Each structure stands twice: as structure tokens, then as C-alpha cells.
Amino acid sequence: MDVYEAVTSRRAVRGFTSQQVPREVLERVLSAAAWSPSGSSIQPWNSYVLTGAPLAELEKLAGARVAAGDPWDEREYEMYPPALKSPYRERRATFGKERYGELGISREDIEARQRAAAANWDCFGAPAALFCYIDRDLGTPQWADVGMYLQTVMLLLRAEGLHSCLQMAWSVYRKTVAELVSPPDELILFCGTSIGFEDVTVGYTRADRAPVDETVTFIDRRAAVEGRRRVSGPTVADYITDSHE
């Protein structure tokens, strides 16, 4: 599988088989993902992988909280801005409509939506899950580095014939996750990622992507040169210590 196929075939799978993922495959993927870029090569990701009995225990504890109606843990980061502006608001709404429409769940059926969301706490049946943390003292650029790391992990999983589903939803049950992984106090749980082999009997919606001309602006060489003449900016030396390695 080449990198283009890995990118275009990667998607959030919400249904996995019980087939186990070999430990050596996970180690190979995560060893290679360590080469992801990060500013000044500080490598701000901290990952914990759960399989077998520990993962089953986590799912049991999370399920018990759902059944008891326990409130979510307070958020340690803002998942989406309170007022999501256009065009992001419309894209999110379209995804939600397609996702729940495929499940036959109407917008008004809050109970059915909650049942569908509860599948997160079972990792959609996946036999492995990765929980990614970042040091709370780090800044926005380092969060971007963690995103690049997770993308690399997901693409490498595709190269191994596996699928995944990144779940920020686990951040609201972060205390339950902490019972199993015991992270240092200085770490924040960013997300969980379910990992396994796809259950092809489970339907899914692949969200469309915006066309390139909606998200990318190409600047021709002459315009770029003229822009540099008009605007004085940082020199090459300014970027030497801030490059991504």
C-alpha cells in the first residue's frame, strides 16, 4: 500500500472484529511513528496502549459510569469553539446528519443518539486502544505536533491492513482512563484511538472533503516574488532552531 492509498483509505471505523492485533505489529507501527515531525524534535506525545484484560476493565468501568448516569469529567481542553463559524459549522452539521441518518436516527431522537455515542466506551469492539497524552505545560504548536504523530500512527496502521478511530470523546472519561494507565499528573489526555480489523458488516458514512480550491490558494511565482518585495519578514536564521525534525 503506497502513501496515497493509505491516506485516502483511512477513515474513522466504528465497528471492529474481535481478531487480535499482534503485539509486534503495534510495536512496529509505534516505533516508526516516533519519526513524526515535531518542533525542535521535542516529541511531545505520550502514549499508552491497552489490550486484553486491561482494555476490558476500562470498558467495564466506563460502561458502569454510563449506566449510572455519572456526569462527564470536566474538560481540560475545548473540543470545539462555543460558536463554530462558517464554513466549519456547516461541515460539522453535514457530517452529523449523514452519520446519524445512516443509523436511522433522527435529530430529535436524543436517546438513540446517546446510545450510538455510548459505543465509544466499548471502543467499537476494537481489541486494542491507544491513549495519547500531552504535557499540560506545552503550547499550541506542540498540540499540532501530537496531531501529526497520531496521523502518522493511523497511516502506518493502514499499511498494516488495520483501521482505527480517533476518539476525543475519551477526554470526558479521563479519570476512568487514568485508573488503568496511571499517567503522571502533568499529562492531559487528548484522545483515545481504537485499533483493529474492520467489521465489514457495520455500515459507515465517509464524510466528503471540501474541494481543493475551497481550502488551498495557489500563488504563482511572480506574485510570490512581488509579495516578498513588499513585505519584510523573518530571515532564514529565525527558523533554524524552530524547524520540525
N, C-alpha and C positions, 0 to 999 in steps of 0.2 A: 504494500500500500504506500503510494507516494504522499507527500505532504499535502497536496491539493485534495486528494481523496480523503485524507484524514480530517482536514478542515471542513469539507462540505458534507461529510457523513456524520460528523459529531453533532449530537443533539442531546437534549435532556430526556433520557429514557426513564419512564416512570413505571416500569414493570420488568423485573429480572427473574431468571430461573434460579433454582437452588444450587446449580452447578458451582462448585467451589473454584475460587481463583487461586492458582498455585502461589505459594509464598515467594518463590524465586521470580515469578513474573512481576509481582508488586515491587520487589526489591530492585529488579532491573529497570522498571519504569521510574521509580523514585530516585534511583542513582543517576539516571540520565537527566531527569528533570532538574537536578541540582545545578545543571549548566544553564538554567534560565537566567536572563539578564537581570541585573539589579544595580542601582546606583552605587558606584564605588565598590561593587561586589560585596555589599554587606549581607546579602542573602537573608532577608527579614522573615522568612517563612519558618514556622514550627509546626510539624505535622505529627498526628497520632493516628495509627491505623488499627481499627478494631475488626476482628473476625471471630468466628466460633462463639464460644460461651460468653466472652465479654460483650460482643455485639448483641447477642440475645438478651443479656441482662440489661443493657442500655434500652433496648426496645421495650422490654417489660416495664422498666421504671418510667419511661416516657408514656407508655400506654396507660399506666396506672394514673399518671397525672391527668391525662386527657379524660379518663373515665371519672375521676374525682372532680373534674371541673376546676382544677387548680389554675390560678391566673398565670399568665406568662411571666417569665423573669423580665425585669426591667431591661430595656435595650441599652447596650453600651455603645452603639453607633446608630446613626439614622439610615435605615434601609433605603428609603425614598424621601425626597423633599416633601413637606406637607402639601405644597401646592405645585404639583408637577405640571410644567408648562408645555405648550405645543412645540414640536411635534411628538414629544415623548409621551405625553398624556394619551394621545390618540393611539400610539403604537401599543402601549400597555393595555388600553381598553380593547383593542382588536385582539390581542393575544388572549385576554381573559374570556372574551366572547367565543373565540374558536375553541379554546381549551375546554370550557365547561359545556359548550354546545356539543362537542364530540361525545361528552359523557351523558348528554341528555339532561343537563342540569340548568334550570332557568336562573336568571339573575336574582329573582325573588326568593328562590329556594335556599335560604341561608343554611338550614340544617344539612342539606345534601352537599353544599359547598364545604361545610365543616368536615363532613365525613370524608370527602375527597382529599381535603388537606391533611387529615389525620394519617393518611398513608405515608406521609413524610416520616413519621416516627417509627415506621416499620422499615424504613429505607427502601420502600417499594419492593421488598423481598430480596434485596441485594445481599450477597454473602460477605461483603466487605464494605467498610466505610472509612473514609479519611476525614479527620477533623483538623482544620487548618487555623492556626492562631498567629497573631502578630503582637509584638510588644506594644503596650499602650502608650509608651513614650515616643514612639516613632510618628512620622508625619505622613501627609497625603501622598507624597511621591513613593514612600515605602509601601503603602497600601496598593499603589499601582504595580509595584514590583511583585507583590503577592498574587495579584491578578494574573500577571504574566506567567508566574510559576504554575498556577492552577491550570491555565490554558495549556501549558506545556504538558502537564500531567495528563490532561484529558486527551490530547492529541496522541501521546505515546500509548495510552490505553487503547485508542482506536487502532494503532499499529499492531497491537497485540490481539486484535479481534474482540476487544471488550468495549463496553459502553459505560456511561456514567451519568450522574445527575447532580449538579452543584446545588446545594440547599442552604441558602441563608436562613431558612426557617429554623434551623437548629439553634440559631443565636438566641431565640426566645426560650429555649430549654437548656441554656448554657450551664446552669447549675447541676442539672442531671448529667450532662456530658462530663462535667468536672468530677463527679463522683466516680466515674470509671477511669478517667485518664490522669487525674490529679495534676493539672498544669500549674506552673508557678503563678503566683498572684499577679505578676507584672504582665501576663499574657491575656489578650482578648480573643474570644472565639469569633472568627469571621464567618465560617461556614462549615457544613459537613458536605461530603461528596460520596454518594452511593456508587458502588463499583461492582460490575458483574457482567454476566452474559444476558443479552436481551431476551425477554419473553415475547416472542413474535406474535403471540395470541392477544397481547394487550394493545389496544388501539392507541394512536397518538396523533397529535397535531404538530406539524413542523411550522413554526412561525415564519412568515415571509420576512425577507430582508429588504430594507429600503434600497432603491436603485443607486448605483454609484454616483450619478450626477446629483443626488439629493444629499449625499454625505461627504463627497470629495470635490475639491476645487483644484483643477489643474492650472498651473501658472506657466506660460511659455517662457523660454529662456530670456527673450528680450525684456519682457515685463519684470522678470525676477531681477535682472541686472539693473533696470531703471529703479526698482524698489530699493536696492542696496545703495544706490547713489543718493536717494532721497532720505534714507533713514540710517543713522549711525547706530550700530548695535555692538554687542559684546565681541571681543576678539576670540580667536581660537584658544588662546591661553585660558580664557574664562571657563572653558569647558573641559580642560584636561582632567581635573580631579573629580568632575561630576559625570563622567562618561559611564555608560552601563557596561558592565563586564559579565 
